[in-house]
Amino acid sequence: MAESSSRGGGAGEPATYRTNIENRVLRLEAAGNWSIVHLNSVDRELRKLSARPGEAQRAVIDLSAISRFDTAAASIVSRTAAELEQRGLRVEFEGVSEAQHLLLDKVEACGKPEPVRQPPVALYLQIVGKIGETTRAIGAEARAMLGFIGAVIVTLGRTVANPRRFRMIPFVHHMEKSGFDALPLVCLLTFLIGAVVAQQGAVQLRQFGAEVFTVNLIAIIFLREVGLLLTAIIVAGRSGSAFTAEIGSMKMREEIDAMRTLGLDPMEMLVLPRVAALTVTLPLLTFIADIMGLIGGGFVVFFMLDMSPGVYISRVQDAVDFWTFGVGLVKAPFMASVIALVGCRAGLAVTGSAESVGAMTTSSVVRSIFLVIILDALFAMFFTAVGI
């Protein structure tokens, strides 16, 4: 024979129960005030009782000693009886008054609520829903980005009105980090891409006996499009991500909140120097990238077409006018501003975890490259429309 008892806390007469197993019969005798305020500990103990297998084959629940019995008690007793039946015990009740019997019947009639089953959503509705969510997210991000650009313009106007507010040392520092430090990578990649374009162009034009026009191909493609676009993508992946990671780390460590507490404007301290530095350095990097691309193409032309450097330079001068070279330089500051603004905006949007810093860094690189390509396409259509 095994016995156990439990006593619930609370004000007033406590709720108790006593169990024992004899002759393979589990007997549960409840007593006291079984109202909702006294049933917390009793409920926990009864859950353990119903979950613990025993040696009994039959269960008897005696309610005769209960002084007060409400709906919460009826739910607990009904649940305990159902769980004992699920374990193979035949459950019987003793000492049940008419009021208790009525409550138990009502609770049992309600039963367990059926789980809510969502009807399957058609595939086309899922696709439309995803398109709608994406459109809404793009709209919200565009609205936030426009607000950020407006804040930067206001800060720039305030700085122009009072030039002493501009932080020259961070400006020079970011020019070095985003410009001078990126120079080796930009030179190497543009030299190699120029060589590849020249080699492929010479092979294809040779089929028509026009390999001499390889020089025109290299000059026009690199000076108008490839030099700038390749440099902007390198800068977006290198400097734009660095802006996001630096500002995001400061946001995560609450350094930006500390700046605001000290009366310092994060737009002046962090954003404006980075935007100004990248706007100045990207045109310079583009100029160097154009030169390196032409040098790479010149090497290939020298070895494949046996064209001397003097002839190569002369043909480049014939193929290129001022606007062929100037188109790329005109587009460079706009692309630089887009890369810097997207990177800084993503850094300020970090929520406070290392995972958020990584996610926003990746997002800023993707958005920057996407916007750079879109901006390049718009400029290309504009210059074509105006005849440049």
C-alpha positions as CSV (number, residue, x, y, z in Angstrom):
1,M,0.0,0.0,0.0
2,A,1.3,3.5,-1.0
3,E,0.0,6.8,0.5
4,S,0.6,10.4,-0.3
5,S,-1.0,13.7,0.6
6,S,-0.8,17.3,-0.6
7,R,-1.8,20.6,0.9
8,G,-2.6,23.7,-1.1
9,G,-1.7,27.2,0.2
10,G,-3.7,30.3,0.3
11,A,-6.1,32.0,2.8
12,G,-9.0,30.1,4.3
13,E,-9.5,26.4,4.7
14,P,-6.9,24.6,2.5
15,A,-7.6,22.1,-0.2
16,T,-6.2,18.6,0.5
17,Y,-6.2,15.2,-1.0
18,R,-5.0,11.8,0.1
19,T,-4.3,8.8,-2.1
20,N,-3.6,5.2,-1.4
21,I,-3.5,2.0,-3.4
22,E,-4.9,-1.1,-1.9
23,N,-6.0,-4.3,-3.7
24,R,-5.0,-2.7,-7.0
25,V,-7.5,0.1,-6.4
26,L,-6.2,3.7,-6.4
27,R,-8.3,5.8,-4.0
28,L,-8.2,9.5,-4.1
29,E,-10.0,11.3,-1.2
30,A,-10.4,15.0,-1.6
31,A,-11.2,17.3,1.4
32,G,-11.3,21.0,2.3
33,N,-12.0,24.1,0.3
34,W,-11.6,23.2,-3.3
35,S,-12.0,26.7,-4.8
36,I,-9.7,28.4,-7.3
37,V,-7.6,30.3,-4.7
38,H,-6.5,27.1,-3.0
39,L,-5.9,24.9,-6.0
40,N,-2.5,25.9,-7.3
41,S,-0.3,23.4,-5.5
42,V,-3.0,20.7,-5.6
43,D,-3.2,21.1,-9.4
44,R,0.5,20.6,-9.7
45,E,0.5,17.5,-7.5
46,L,-2.4,15.9,-9.3
47,R,-0.7,16.4,-12.7
48,K,2.3,14.4,-11.3
49,L,-0.1,11.8,-10.0
50,S,-1.9,11.3,-13.3
51,A,1.4,11.2,-15.2
52,R,2.9,8.6,-12.8
53,P,2.1,4.9,-13.7
54,G,1.0,2.7,-10.8
55,E,0.0,-0.8,-9.9
56,A,-3.8,0.0,-9.8
57,Q,-6.4,-1.2,-12.2
58,R,-9.2,0.9,-10.9
59,A,-9.5,4.4,-9.5
60,V,-12.0,5.8,-7.0
61,I,-12.4,9.6,-6.5
62,D,-14.1,10.5,-3.2
63,L,-15.5,14.0,-3.0
64,S,-17.5,13.6,0.1
65,A,-15.2,15.6,2.4
66,I,-15.1,18.7,0.2
67,S,-16.6,21.8,1.8
68,R,-16.5,24.0,-1.3
69,F,-16.3,23.0,-4.9
70,D,-16.3,25.4,-7.9
71,T,-15.8,25.2,-11.6
72,A,-12.0,25.3,-11.4
73,A,-12.1,22.3,-9.0
74,A,-14.5,20.5,-11.4
75,S,-12.1,21.1,-14.3
76,I,-9.1,19.7,-12.3
77,V,-11.1,16.6,-11.1
78,S,-12.4,15.9,-14.6
79,R,-9.0,16.3,-16.2
80,T,-7.5,13.9,-13.6
81,A,-10.1,11.3,-14.2
82,A,-9.6,11.6,-18.0
83,E,-5.9,11.2,-17.7
84,L,-6.3,8.1,-15.4
85,E,-8.6,6.6,-17.9
86,Q,-6.0,7.1,-20.6
87,R,-3.6,5.0,-18.5
88,G,-6.1,2.1,-18.5
89,L,-7.8,2.7,-15.1
90,R,-11.5,2.4,-14.7
91,V,-12.6,5.6,-12.8
92,E,-15.5,5.8,-10.4
93,F,-16.8,8.7,-8.2
94,E,-18.0,8.5,-4.6
95,G,-19.7,11.0,-2.3
96,V,-20.6,13.4,-5.2
97,S,-23.3,15.9,-4.2
98,E,-25.9,17.1,-6.7
99,A,-24.2,20.5,-7.2
100,Q,-20.8,18.8,-7.7
101,H,-22.4,16.3,-10.1
102,L,-23.9,19.2,-12.1
103,L,-20.5,21.0,-12.3
104,L,-18.7,17.9,-13.4
105,D,-21.3,17.2,-16.1
106,K,-21.0,20.7,-17.4
107,V,-17.3,20.6,-17.6
108,E,-17.3,17.2,-19.2
109,A,-19.9,18.3,-21.7
110,C,-17.7,21.2,-22.8
111,G,-14.8,18.8,-23.3
112,K,-11.4,19.8,-24.7
113,P,-11.5,22.5,-27.4
114,E,-10.8,21.3,-30.8
115,P,-7.5,22.6,-32.3
116,V,-8.0,25.4,-34.8
117,R,-7.2,24.1,-38.3
118,Q,-6.2,26.6,-40.8
119,P,-7.5,25.8,-44.3
120,P,-4.7,25.4,-46.8
121,V,-3.8,28.5,-48.7
122,A,-3.7,28.3,-52.5
123,L,-0.3,28.7,-54.1
124,Y,-1.2,31.7,-56.1
125,L,-2.4,33.4,-52.9
126,Q,0.9,32.7,-51.2
127,I,2.7,34.2,-54.1
128,V,0.5,37.3,-54.1
129,G,1.0,37.6,-50.4
130,K,4.8,37.4,-50.7
131,I,4.7,40.0,-53.4
132,G,2.6,42.2,-51.2
133,E,4.8,41.8,-48.2
134,T,7.9,42.5,-50.2
135,T,6.3,45.6,-51.8
136,R,5.3,46.9,-48.4
137,A,8.8,46.3,-47.0
138,I,10.4,48.1,-50.0
139,G,8.0,51.0,-49.5
140,A,8.8,51.3,-45.8
141,E,12.5,51.1,-46.5
142,A,12.3,53.7,-49.2
143,R,10.3,56.0,-46.9
144,A,12.9,55.5,-44.1
145,M,15.8,56.1,-46.6
146,L,14.2,59.3,-47.8
147,G,13.9,60.5,-44.3
148,F,17.5,59.7,-43.6
149,I,18.7,61.5,-46.7
150,G,16.6,64.6,-45.6
151,A,18.3,64.5,-42.2
152,V,21.8,64.3,-43.8
153,I,20.9,67.3,-46.1
154,V,19.8,69.3,-43.1
155,T,23.0,68.4,-41.3
156,L,25.0,69.4,-44.3
157,G,23.2,72.7,-44.6
158,R,23.9,73.4,-40.9
159,T,27.6,72.5,-41.4
160,V,27.9,74.8,-44.5
161,A,26.4,77.6,-42.5
162,N,29.0,77.0,-39.7
163,P,32.0,75.2,-41.3
164,R,33.7,74.8,-37.9
165,R,31.2,72.1,-37.1
166,F,32.7,69.9,-39.8
167,R,35.1,67.2,-38.4
168,M,38.1,67.4,-40.6
169,I,40.2,64.7,-38.9
170,P,37.6,61.9,-39.3
171,F,37.1,63.1,-42.9
172,V,40.7,62.7,-43.8
173,H,40.8,59.4,-41.9
174,H,37.9,57.9,-43.9
175,M,39.4,59.2,-47.1
176,E,42.5,57.2,-46.3
177,K,40.5,54.1,-45.3
178,S,38.1,54.1,-48.2
179,G,40.3,55.6,-50.8
180,F,44.1,55.1,-50.4
181,D,43.8,51.6,-48.7
182,A,41.5,50.4,-51.6
183,L,43.9,51.6,-54.3
184,P,45.9,48.3,-54.7
185,L,42.7,46.2,-55.0
186,V,41.1,48.6,-57.5
187,C,44.3,48.8,-59.6
188,L,44.8,45.1,-59.8
189,L,41.2,44.2,-60.7
190,T,40.7,47.0,-63.3
191,F,44.1,46.1,-64.9
192,L,43.0,42.4,-65.2
193,I,39.5,43.3,-66.4
194,G,40.9,45.6,-69.0
195,A,43.2,42.8,-70.2
196,V,40.3,40.4,-70.4
197,V,38.1,42.8,-72.3
198,A,40.9,43.5,-74.8
199,Q,41.7,39.8,-75.3
200,Q,38.0,38.8,-75.8
201,G,37.4,41.8,-78.1
202,A,40.4,41.1,-80.2
203,V,39.4,37.4,-80.6
204,Q,35.8,38.3,-81.7
205,L,36.8,41.3,-83.9
206,R,39.4,39.3,-85.7
207,Q,36.7,37.2,-87.3
208,F,35.6,40.3,-89.2
209,G,39.1,41.6,-89.8
210,A,38.5,44.6,-87.5
211,E,40.8,43.7,-84.6
212,V,42.2,47.2,-84.9
213,F,39.0,48.5,-83.3
214,T,39.8,46.6,-80.1
215,V,41.3,49.9,-78.9
216,N,38.0,51.7,-79.4
217,L,36.2,48.9,-77.6
218,I,38.5,49.1,-74.6
219,A,38.5,52.9,-74.4
220,I,34.8,53.4,-74.7
221,I,33.7,50.5,-72.5
222,F,36.1,51.3,-69.7
223,L,35.9,55.1,-69.6
224,R,32.1,55.2,-69.8
225,E,30.9,52.2,-67.8
226,V,33.2,49.4,-66.6
227,G,35.8,51.5,-64.8
228,L,33.3,53.3,-62.7
229,L,31.0,50.4,-62.2
230,L,33.7,48.0,-61.1
231,T,35.2,50.5,-58.8
232,A,31.8,51.3,-57.2
233,I,31.1,47.7,-56.6
234,I,34.5,47.2,-55.0
235,V,33.9,50.2,-52.8
236,A,30.4,49.1,-51.9
237,G,31.7,45.7,-50.8
238,R,34.6,47.1,-49.0
239,S,33.9,50.6,-47.6
240,G,30.1,50.4,-47.5
241,S,30.2,47.3,-45.4
242,A,32.8,48.8,-43.2
243,F,30.6,51.9,-42.5
244,T,27.7,49.6,-41.5
245,A,29.9,47.4,-39.3
246,E,31.5,50.4,-37.5
247,I,28.3,52.3,-36.9
248,G,26.4,49.1,-36.1
249,S,29.0,48.1,-33.5
250,M,28.7,51.5,-31.9
251,K,24.9,51.2,-31.9
252,M,25.1,47.8,-30.3
253,R,27.4,49.0,-27.5
254,E,25.1,52.0,-27.0
255,E,27.8,54.5,-27.8
256,I,25.5,56.4,-30.1
257,D,23.0,56.8,-27.2
258,A,25.9,58.1,-25.1
259,M,26.7,60.7,-27.9
260,R,23.1,61.9,-27.8
261,T,23.3,62.1,-24.0
262,L,26.4,64.3,-24.2
263,G,24.6,66.6,-26.8
264,L,26.6,65.3,-29.8
265,D,24.8,64.7,-33.1
266,P,25.6,61.3,-34.6
267,M,24.8,62.7,-38.0
268,E,27.7,65.2,-37.7
269,M,30.0,62.9,-35.8
270,L,29.6,59.7,-37.8
271,V,27.6,60.0,-41.0
272,L,28.6,63.3,-42.6
273,P,32.4,62.7,-42.6
274,R,31.9,59.3,-44.2
275,V,29.6,60.5,-46.9
276,A,31.9,63.4,-47.7
277,A,35.0,61.3,-47.7
278,L,33.6,58.7,-50.1
279,T,32.1,61.3,-52.4
280,V,35.6,62.8,-52.8
281,T,37.6,59.5,-53.1
282,L,35.4,57.6,-55.5
283,P,36.0,59.9,-58.5
284,L,39.7,59.7,-57.8
285,L,39.6,55.9,-57.7
286,T,37.5,55.9,-60.9
287,F,40.2,58.0,-62.6
288,I,42.9,55.6,-61.6
289,A,40.7,52.6,-62.5
290,D,40.2,54.0,-66.0
291,I,44.0,54.5,-66.5
292,M,44.7,51.0,-65.2
293,G,42.1,49.4,-67.4
294,L,43.6,51.2,-70.5
295,I,47.1,50.0,-69.4
296,G,45.8,46.4,-69.1
297,G,44.2,46.6,-72.5
298,G,47.4,48.1,-73.9
299,F,49.4,45.1,-72.7
300,V,47.1,42.7,-74.5
301,V,47.0,44.7,-77.7
302,F,50.8,45.0,-77.6
303,F,51.3,41.2,-77.5
304,M,48.3,40.0,-79.5
305,L,48.1,42.7,-82.2
306,D,51.7,43.8,-82.2
307,M,50.7,47.4,-81.7
308,S,53.3,49.8,-80.3
309,P,52.5,51.9,-77.2
310,G,52.7,55.1,-79.3
311,V,50.1,53.8,-81.8
312,Y,47.9,52.5,-79.0
313,I,47.9,55.9,-77.2
314,S,47.2,57.7,-80.6
315,R,44.2,55.5,-81.3
316,V,42.9,56.0,-77.8
317,Q,43.0,59.7,-78.3
318,D,41.2,59.4,-81.6
319,A,38.4,57.1,-80.1
320,V,37.9,59.2,-76.9
321,D,36.6,62.8,-76.5
322,F,36.1,64.8,-73.4
323,W,32.6,63.4,-72.5
324,T,33.7,59.8,-73.0
325,F,36.1,60.4,-70.1
326,G,33.8,62.8,-68.2
327,V,30.7,60.6,-68.1
328,G,32.2,58.2,-65.6
329,L,33.6,61.0,-63.4
330,V,30.2,62.8,-63.4
331,K,28.4,59.6,-62.2
332,A,31.0,58.8,-59.5
333,P,30.0,61.3,-56.8
334,F,26.3,60.2,-57.0
335,M,27.3,56.6,-56.7
336,A,29.6,57.4,-53.8
337,S,26.8,59.2,-52.0
338,V,24.4,56.3,-52.4
339,I,27.0,53.8,-51.1
340,A,27.8,55.9,-48.1
341,L,24.2,56.7,-47.2
342,V,23.1,53.1,-47.5
343,G,26.0,51.9,-45.4
344,C,25.5,54.5,-42.6
345,R,21.7,54.0,-42.6
346,A,22.1,50.3,-42.2
347,G,24.5,50.8,-39.3
348,L,22.1,53.1,-37.5
349,A,19.3,50.5,-38.0
350,V,21.2,47.8,-36.0
351,T,19.0,46.6,-33.1
352,G,21.6,45.7,-30.5
353,S,22.9,42.2,-31.2
354,A,25.9,40.8,-33.1
355,E,23.5,38.9,-35.4
356,S,21.9,42.2,-36.3
357,V,25.2,43.7,-37.2
358,G,26.0,40.9,-39.6
359,A,22.5,40.9,-41.2
360,M,22.6,44.7,-41.7
361,T,26.1,44.6,-43.2
362,T,25.1,42.0,-45.7
363,S,21.9,43.9,-46.5
364,S,23.8,47.2,-47.0
365,V,26.2,45.6,-49.5
366,V,23.4,44.1,-51.5
367,R,21.4,47.3,-51.5
368,S,24.4,49.4,-52.4
369,I,25.3,47.3,-55.4
370,F,21.7,47.1,-56.6
371,L,21.3,50.9,-56.3
372,V,24.6,51.5,-58.0
373,I,23.6,49.4,-61.0
374,I,20.1,51.1,-61.2
375,L,21.7,54.5,-61.0
376,D,24.2,53.6,-63.7
377,A,21.4,52.5,-66.0
378,L,19.5,55.7,-65.4
379,F,22.6,57.8,-66.2
380,A,23.2,55.8,-69.3
381,M,19.7,56.5,-70.6
382,F,20.0,60.1,-69.7
383,F,23.3,60.6,-71.5
384,T,22.0,58.8,-74.5
385,A,18.9,60.9,-74.6
386,V,21.0,64.2,-74.5
387,G,23.4,62.8,-77.1
388,I,26.5,62.4,-74.9
